[in-house]
Amino acid sequence: AKLAGLAPIANDSGKRSGRRPVRGGRAGPRGVLFLVASIVAKYDPHLAAFKQRLQTAGKEKMVIRIALARKLLVILNAKARDARNEFANAT
């Protein structure tokens, strides 16, 4: 998530703590993940329900976009891992 720029980065010092913005990473993949996540949320019932839960909780639009993109990244990484394992077992 940090490589794609979707991980929250702490900016705490002493007693001060607050919002943890996402920054850094690669802008290209992050933009693609934002775009694809918003489209997938329309068609995948699990992501649509997740988005609805965040909206009813009163989260900001950008927070919802980041959460959807991060969840999509986790799903894609799991699918790639499973495909790699199937390929290794087949040979």
Secondary structure as a PSIPRED ss2 file (coil, helix, strand):
# PSIPRED VFORMAT (PSIPRED V4.0)

   1 A C   1.000  0.000  0.000
   2 K C   1.000  0.000  0.000
   3 L C   1.000  0.000  0.000
   4 A C   1.000  0.000  0.000
   5 G C   1.000  0.000  0.000
   6 L C   1.000  0.000  0.000
   7 A C   1.000  0.000  0.000
   8 P E   0.000  0.000  1.000
   9 I C   1.000  0.000  0.000
  10 A C   1.000  0.000  0.000
  11 N C   1.000  0.000  0.000
  12 D C   1.000  0.000  0.000
  13 S E   0.000  0.000  1.000
  14 G C   1.000  0.000  0.000
  15 K C   1.000  0.000  0.000
  16 R E   0.000  0.000  1.000
  17 S C   1.000  0.000  0.000
  18 G C   1.000  0.000  0.000
  19 R C   1.000  0.000  0.000
  20 R C   1.000  0.000  0.000
  21 P C   1.000  0.000  0.000
  22 V E   0.000  0.000  1.000
  23 R C   1.000  0.000  0.000
  24 G C   1.000  0.000  0.000
  25 G C   1.000  0.000  0.000
  26 R C   1.000  0.000  0.000
  27 A H   0.000  1.000  0.000
  28 G H   0.000  1.000  0.000
  29 P H   0.000  1.000  0.000
  30 R H   0.000  1.000  0.000
  31 G H   0.000  1.000  0.000
  32 V H   0.000  1.000  0.000
  33 L H   0.000  1.000  0.000
  34 F H   0.000  1.000  0.000
  35 L H   0.000  1.000  0.000
  36 V H   0.000  1.000  0.000
  37 A H   0.000  1.000  0.000
  38 S H   0.000  1.000  0.000
  39 I H   0.000  1.000  0.000
  40 V H   0.000  1.000  0.000
  41 A H   0.000  1.000  0.000
  42 K H   0.000  1.000  0.000
  43 Y H   0.000  1.000  0.000
  44 D C   1.000  0.000  0.000
  45 P H   0.000  1.000  0.000
  46 H H   0.000  1.000  0.000
  47 L H   0.000  1.000  0.000
  48 A H   0.000  1.000  0.000
  49 A H   0.000  1.000  0.000
  50 F H   0.000  1.000  0.000
  51 K H   0.000  1.000  0.000
  52 Q H   0.000  1.000  0.000
  53 R H   0.000  1.000  0.000
  54 L H   0.000  1.000  0.000
  55 Q H   0.000  1.000  0.000
  56 T H   0.000  1.000  0.000
  57 A C   1.000  0.000  0.000
  58 G C   1.000  0.000  0.000
  59 K C   1.000  0.000  0.000
  60 E C   1.000  0.000  0.000
  61 K H   0.000  1.000  0.000
  62 M H   0.000  1.000  0.000
  63 V H   0.000  1.000  0.000
  64 I H   0.000  1.000  0.000
  65 R H   0.000  1.000  0.000
  66 I H   0.000  1.000  0.000
  67 A H   0.000  1.000  0.000
  68 L H   0.000  1.000  0.000
  69 A H   0.000  1.000  0.000
  70 R H   0.000  1.000  0.000
  71 K H   0.000  1.000  0.000
  72 L H   0.000  1.000  0.000
  73 L H   0.000  1.000  0.000
  74 V H   0.000  1.000  0.000
  75 I H   0.000  1.000  0.000
  76 L H   0.000  1.000  0.000
  77 N H   0.000  1.000  0.000
  78 A H   0.000  1.000  0.000
  79 K H   0.000  1.000  0.000
  80 A H   0.000  1.000  0.000
  81 R H   0.000  1.000  0.000
  82 D H   0.000  1.000  0.000
  83 A H   0.000  1.000  0.000
  84 R H   0.000  1.000  0.000
  85 N H   0.000  1.000  0.000
  86 E H   0.000  1.000  0.000
  87 F H   0.000  1.000  0.000
  88 A H   0.000  1.000  0.000
  89 N H   0.000  1.000  0.000
  90 A H   0.000  1.000  0.000
  91 T C   1.000  0.000  0.000
